[in-house]
């Protein structure tokens, strides 16, 4: 169902964020250190910035979708734990956004 798809998407966003921030950014920083010590200078900051901007856009789009779902369930209450699930999804997407910008 829709909530499962959102959960899968958030998992993929977290995985992509980890790849960019915890692997690629750290490698870029290391290359910058080596370049400062006479090693070969390798760019790549533009690529990292582009990846972060695209990731931020995807995260924001997903957050907007979750917020729309919350709004719709307020207008049309559905049976089941929908409100609790949407609160969890909203908290998860907020954590992802926070990790990207801090």
Protein Blocks (a to p, Z undefined) as FASTA:
>chain_A
ZZlmmmmmmmmmmmmmmmmmmmmmmmmmmmmmmmmnopacdehklmmmmmmmmmmmmmmm
mmmmmmmmmmmmmmmccedjklmmmmmmmmmmmmmmmmmmZZ
